[in-house]
Amino acid sequence: MNLGLHESRGGGTPFPLGTATHDPVCGMVADPATARASCLHDGSAVGFCCAGCQGKFLAAPGRYLHANDPVCGTLVDRMRPGATVRHEGRRYWFCGDACRERFEAEPATYADPPAPATAAARAAGSGSAPPAVYTCPCHPAVRSDTPADCPECGMALEPQMPAAAVRTEYVCPMHPTVVRDAPGSCPECAMELEPRAALPDDGPSPELADMRRRLVVACTLTLPVLVIAMSEMVPGLDLRDGLGPTWYGWSQAALATPVVLWCGWPFFVRAWTSLVTRKLNMFTLVAVGTGAAWLASTFALLFPGMLPEAFLVDGTPPLYFEAAAVIVTLVILGQVLELRARARTGDAIRRLLTLAPAVARRLDPDGAERDVAIDAIVVGDRLRVRPGERVPTDGTVLEGATSIDESMVTGEPIPVERGAGDPVTGGTVNGTGAFTMRTERVGAETLVAQIAALVGIAGRSRAPIQATADVVAGWFVPAVVIAAIVTFFAWAAFGPAPSLANALVAAVSVLIIACPCALGLATPVSVMTGVGRGARDGVLIRDARSLQRLEKADTLVIDKTGTLTEGRPVMSAAISVGDVAEGRWLALAAGIERSSEHPLASALTQGAESRGLRVEPADEFESLTGRGVRGRIGGADVLIGNEALLDESGIELDGAAADRAESLRARGATVMWVALDGEPAGLVAVEDPVKPHAADSLRSLRAAGLRIVMLTGDSETTASAVARELGIDEVRAGMTPAEKHGAVAEFQSRGHVVAMAGDGINDAPALARADVGIAMGTGTDIAIESAGITLVKGDLRAIAKARTLSGATMRNIRQNLFFAFVYNALGIPVAAGVLYPVVGVLLSPMLASAAMSASSVSVITNALRLRNTAL
C-alpha cells in the first residue's frame, strides 16, 4: 500500500509520510510492516514492540502522541521523532540529532527530576517489604531479582509487590469511618479495631475470647448473688435470716464487685470515651446505671448510719448489687453474641481467601518450571494449571483447552469451556485439560479477594437495634443526669431535715431506678426465644438484626441455581433421531460417560440408570476437551458431545433434529448428541430442575406483598425459562458477584428493605449486603456464614415462616420495651420525690426493688409467649 511521499527529518532515515517509525509508548524503533503488533491511527500505520505497548496505546492514544523536546521545547511526534535516547530509565524524544547530542553532553541540565517513588518502590526502599521481582511494563516475561533495564526494550524494570506485602487496615465495627494502620481501640467508642479484610491465619478474635472469659466469670458470680438478693421474696427461703444482716450484704458485695469492676470494665472504658468525645451510646447508659447502683450499694454497706431512717428496710440499708451484676452479665452476653456474628463473617472471608491454592506452578523465561508461593506471583507471570487443580489467580489462557467449574463465580453447576484468549478466575476448579495462563491480577485485585472485601464491608454494617439503642442513650443519659441534679438541688433547698442527706439519697435513687435492667432483658430474651422457635421449624437465625429487618422487607432478591432450582444437572429428555432404539443408544452412551468426571456425564449416567437400563463398562474412552467424549463399547463406536464434534467427525444432522435441539435450548437445557458408528442416534437434554415447592412459595410471598427479583450468573436464555415457569417478572442474568452486590445496594438506595436468598459463593457479597441474608442450608458454608438466616432444608416455604417469626418477635420486643420504658417513666419521678409534697410518700427502696423485679418478670413472661407462635 502506498502511504505517501518521502521526507528526511533531523538527519534520520527517509520514511513514507503517514507511517510511524517508532513505538510511541516505549520509544523503540518499530516498523509497522515487521513489528510484533501494529494498528492504524488517524490514517497512520503504527508499529509496537509488543502487544503490551499496543494495548496501552489503544487504551489512551492521546497520552502517547506527543512529547516535548527537553532541550529546545519543540513538540515532537512520538511516532516519528528525530531521535530518542534513554537516560536513567526514562525515554526522551528530540526534534533532531543536534538536540539529542546537547542532552547527552549535559543530561543533568535537561533531564527531568526523579519521579516520586511508587508505593511498591517506597516499600522496596524501606526494607520492610522487599519486592518479589522486578518486571518490564511492556515485556512482563522479563524478570530480575534486582533493578535493571529490560533487554528487549531498554525500559527500567519496575518492582512488583507480592500479595502478602499489602498493608492491612483496621476498622471500628461500630464506626466504619474510623480506619487505622495498626490494631488499637476506636477513639469514639473504645471498641477494639478489627482487620478490614480477615487474614487466612489471623486466628480467633482476641476480643471474643476475652468477652467469653468475662461472661463465664460473670455468670458464675451473678447467679448466687441473684439467689441471695431475691430469696427474701420467696416465703421460707429468706437468706437474710440465715446469713445475718452483715454477711447478707457483704456476701452480695463480694460476689457482685468483681462482676461490675472486672467483667464490666470494658463498658466503663467505652462510657468514659463516649463522655470525652461527647458521643453518648449504649455503654454510657450501662455504665451510669450499673455504676450508680454499685456505688450507692457500697456506700450504704460501708456507711449505713449516714442514711435517713426513711430509707432503711427493717433497719438495714437497701442494696442493688444484684441489679448491677445482672445488667453487666446481660450486656456481656449481648457482646459475645455480636462478636460471634462478626467472627462468622470473618470465617466466611477466610474460607474465600483459602479458595486459591497456596502454590502455583510458574514458567520462567528460560522454560524451566517450578512451584512458587502464590504470594510471589506478579502480573505477567506465566503459570501452568494441571487437571483437577484450582486456578491460582485471575488471568487469561495462553495455550491449551479445558472445562472449568466456575460455580463459585456464576453459581451454575455445569462447567464452561475455556481456550486460548479466554479469561479464567482464581479459585475455580480446572477439569480434565491442562493449560498455561498469563497472570492479570494478584492479591487484593483478584475476584476472590474482591468478593471477600465486599462480604467484609457489608458484614460491618451496623445493626439497626444497636443504632436505635445509641440514639435512645444519647437522650436518656443526659435526661437522667439532669433529673438527678434537679432532684438533689430541689431536696437540698426545699426538703425536710436532714435536707442534704435526703437530697443525696434521692439523687442516687434516681440514678439507680433508671438502671436499665428491664431494658437489658427486653431484646435478648425475646431474640433467644424467637431463635429457639425458629429452629424447631428449620429456620436458623444468627442475629437480632435479621429478625428486626425481615418483617419490614418489601423486596426479595433471589438467586436461581440451588435456590429456585435443585442446583445439580439431571437428564430431562432423551430423544431418538435415528433407527436405533432409545434404550440401546442411551445405555451405550451411559457406559462411555461412566468413565468421565464431567457433571453432564453424571447426569446422563444417572438418567439411564433411573430408567432401569443396564450400563456396561466402556472398552475404550477418550475425552475431547471442549467438545465431548468418544469411546468403544459392545462393538460400537460411540460419540457424545456438541454439534462441533459431530461436524468435525463428518456426521450430518437433519433439520427436524436440529430444530428440536434448539427448542430444548430455548427452555434452558444443555443438549448433547449421541452418534453410533458414524450415524446420529439421539440427543439428551440436561437441565437444572426447579424445586418442587418453589412456585407455591413464591406465590405466597407475592401475596404477602413482597416484590420478587431474580439475580443469576446464568445466561439470559436459561434465566428467562426458569422465570417463566415460576412467574417471575424481574430477571437480571449474567451477573457477577460484584454486580449482585451492586443490585442489592441499588434497591436499598431507592428506599427498599431487601432480603436476599442464595446458596453459593457468588452470592456471599449480596447476602452480606442485604438487610436480611437468607442462605440455603444445602448450599456452601461461605454463603451460610455470610447470611443472617439459614433455611436448614433449603425449602423456600421456610422464608414465609421466617417472616412470620420476625413479625412476632419484633412485636414482642416492642412490648417488652414498652414495659421497660413505662417502668422508668413512672419510677424516676417517684424516686425524685414528686409525690412527697402531695401525699408525703417517698419510693422506699423495698418498693423500688420490687418494681424493678416485677418489670423484669413481666418482660421474661411476655418473651416466653413466643414459644407458642404458629408459623
Secondary structure, DSSP 8 states (H G I E B T S, - for coil): -----EE--TT---EETTB--B-TTT--B--TTTSSEEEEETTEEEEESSHHHHHHHHH-GGGGSEEE-TTT--EEETTS-SEEEEETTEEEEESSHHHHHHHHH-HHHHS-------HHHHHHHHSSS--SEEE-SS-TT-EESS--B-TTT--B-EEE--GGGS---EE-SS-TT-EESS--B-TTT--B-EESS--TT--S-HHHHHHHHHHHHHHHHHHHHHHHHHGGGSTT--HHHHHHHHHHHHHHHHHHHHIIIIITHHHHHHHHHHHHHT---HHHHHHHHHHHHHHHHHHHHH-GGGS-GGG-BTTB----HHHHHHHHHHHHHHHHHHHHHHHHHHHHHHHHHTSS-SEEEEE-TTS-EEEEEGGG--TT-EEEE-TT-B--SEEEEEEE-EEEE-HHHH--SS-EEE-TT-EE-TT-EE-S--EEEEEEE-GGGSHHHHHHHHHHHHHTS--HHHHHHHHHHHHHHHHHHHHHHHHHHHHHHHS-SSHHHHHHHHHHHHHHHTS-HHHHHHHHHHHHHHHHHHHHTTEEE--HHHHHHHTT--EEEE-STTTTB-SS-EEEEEEE-SSS-HHHHHHHHHHHHTT---HHHHHHHHHHHHTT------SEEEEETTTEEEEEETTEEEEEE-HHHHHHTT----HHHHHHHHHHHHTT-EEEEEEETTEEEEEEEEE--B-TTHHHHHHHHHHTT-EEEEE-SS-HHHHHHHHHHHT--EEE-S--HHHHHHHHHHHHHTT--EEEEE-SGGGHHHHHHSSEEEEETTS-HHHHHH-SEEETT--THHHHHHHHHHHHHHHHHHHHHHHHHHHHHHHHHHHHTTTHHHH-----HHHHHHHHHHHHHHHHHHHHGGGG---
